[in-house]
Amino acid sequence: MALVAAAATMLPGMAFAAGAGAPHLDGALLGGLWAVPFACMLLSIAILPLMAPHFWHHHFGKVSAFWGLAFLVPFALKFGASLALYEVLHTLLLEYIPFIILLFALFTVAGGVRLTGSLVGTPVVNTLLLAIGTVLASWMGTTGAAMLLIRPLLRANAHRKYKVHSVVFFIFLVANIGGSLTPLGDPPLFLGFLKGVSFFWTTIHMFTPMLLVSVLLLAVFFALDTVLFGKEGRPVPPQQGGGEKLGLEGSVNLLLLGGVVGAVLLSGFWKPGVEFVVYHVPVELQNIVRDIILLVIAGLSLKLTDPESRIKNDFSWGPIAEVAKLFAGIFVSMIPAIAILKAGENGALRSVIQMVTHDGQPVNVMYFWLTGLLSSFLDNAPTYLVFFNTAGGDAMHLMHDMTQTLLAISAGAVFMGANTYIGNAPNFMVRSIAEEQGVKMPSFFGYMAWSCGILVPAFILVTLVFFM
């Protein structure tokens, strides 16, 4: 069924899929210069909040739009408006809009759950919160677990002088590494599930690497938090013990979180074979239903949650608005980078693709690091698919005959999403919520100093233990 049907003029760099009449961007025809707007978008996120904070705070949406157009306008002039329109619609309808709707639903629902009582941010309590979030992330998604627990963590540490490290380790563990064990945990693993990787394959094979990294990071965090807690004089929050009893408000939202997980699973299992075509872009019925269900769930959360509870939970729409505006520019400007990667050995990044094989055999170390490093800056879901297909794309063969290769791709995509603020969607949201609560978070490069100093040694250990 077609809602909009239009013919596109054949131009250099544009081909039509057999029988479908769909435009196609040939990444082999794109040079590295096409990725410059994406690089500038990342540099803007990294530099402008430091160099021009007032300008950035008021105009980051315009900056994001500028770099999106900096790619789109020259692209339309060279390859034609038809292909440009198709690529933008493909990105918006199949990637960006579902991405934002899922984040919006999780942000809204998790923001309606409030942990009441006088939870005090001691090293033991903080480590326990991080451990609980790490476990929950695989079963309710990294975004769901992060949005559920970041506010309780911030409130527990409101009286602390040093709290940046708690948020940084929260991003490492809850927003990324904790999502390693099921397809529900992180989008790359869900894509692998849709490609035929069994649901519990990741639970079995990712458990030991995830446990190694998680225990190591929790131990480092506990030691660091203990030192800083002592340096602060072991502070006690004001009015300790005189407030609310420990409990949970808005518990109906926990049921709604289950509904969010169910809606995502529905879109993976239910295949009615019905699609609506918008300018050659096929939008499948199950995905439309999923997104409608997610919006309804978000609406139910707003209706069923006491507004006063959200106020006490320091809930605001600022973080999700920031993510929506910035990731719109990121998704559009990274179109050429993803296309070049998909071109494989025919693209400008052929040297990267060639590094993962030697004499016809997979180099698992390179699969782990290249999947991870590219996932740190690009969307980790399509990056996972690029290397999944580079390794052959046959889930049964990968699961049984190339287990370590599939493990390397999976671990790289999930673990190294923690390397930068944009490596995984909840990273940026956690940072925004923390800053909204008065925590002065590290800059883009400042955060990378943390990740390089703490995560990279852990990933080297993973390499030595599992992929050498």
C-alpha positions, 0 to 999 in steps of 0.5 A: 500500500502506498501513501505517497508514490513518486518516481525519482530521476536517475542520477550519478550515485543513485540506483534503484532496487530491483522491482522496488523503484527505490533510490539508493545511495552508493557509498562507494561514490562518496569521498571522506569530505562528505563526513566533514559536517558530521565531524563538525557536529561532533566538534560543536558538541565538544567545544562550544559548551566550553568556548561559548556556553551562553551561545550554545545554551540558547542556540544548540538546536540551530547549530544542529540544524546548520550542520545537518543542512551543511551536508544536505544542501551540497548533497542535493545539489550534486546528487539531486533533490530526489535522492536527498529527500529519500535519504532524509525520509529514510533516516527520519522515518526508520531511525530518528523518529522511532529512536526519539519516540522510544526515548520519549516514552522511557523518559516520561515513564521512568520520570514518573517513578520516585524513590522516597525517603532518605537514601544517603550517598555513601560509597556502599549505597552508591555502589549498590545503586550502580550494581542494581542499575547494571543488572536491570539494564539488560532486562529493561534496556539501558535507557529505561534503567538509566532514566529510572535510577539517575535521579535517585542517585543524584538525590542521594548525593546532593549533599556530596561535594564530589559527585561527577565520578558517580554520574560518569560511572553510572554512564559506564555501567547502567547506560552501557555495559549493563545492557549486554545480556539480552536483546532488550538491553541495547539496540545492536543486540536487538538487531542481531536478534532480528537477524537470527541470533537466539535470545539467550545467546548473548546471555550465555556468551556475554555474561563472563565479559560483562561480569569481568568489566562490571566487577572491575568498574564497581571495584574501582568506583567503590575505591574512588568513592571511598577516598573522596567520601573520606576527603569530604569528611564523611558528610551527612545530609541535612535533616537526615531521618526526619523526612519521608519513609523509604518507599516508591511513588508512581509505581504504576509506571513500573507496569508501564515500563513493562509495556514499553518492553512489550511494545519493542518485543512485539515489533520484533516478533510480529511480522504481518507483512503490511507496509506503507510506502512514503516516497519509496521508504517502506514503513512496516505496520508493526513499527507503526503500531509499536510507536503508537503504543509507546506514545499511548503509554507515555500519555498514560504515564502523564495522566496516572502520575501525580504531577506533584510527584514529578515536581519532587522528582525534579522532572523537566522536559529539558533533557529530552528536548536537547537530545531530540534537537542534537540527535536530529543533526547527528542522524542527518549529518552521519548519513554519508559516514554510514553509507561509506561504511556499508560500501565495505571494501568499495568505500573510502573506509576500505582500509578499516574493513580490510583490517578485520580479516587476514588470509581469509580468517577473522581477526577478532581483536580488530572486530572488537576494537573497530566495532567499538571505536566506530560505535563510540562516534556513530550509531552503534546499531548500524555499525553492529550490522556493518561488521555483522554482515562483514563477518558473513551475516549468517546468524547460525554460522556466526553463533556456532562456528564463529562464536568469538567473532560474534562475541567481539562484534557484540561486546565492541558495540555495547561496551564502547558505547560508553566511550563518548557522550554520543556513543549511546542514547542514554549517555547524553540524557544522563549528562543533561539530567545531571547538569540540570541538577547542578552537577558540573559534568565534564566536557565532551573531551573531558568525559573521554579523558575519564573513559580513556583512563578507566575504560580502555584498560578494562577493554585491553583486559577483555581483549587479552582474556577473550580475543587473543 
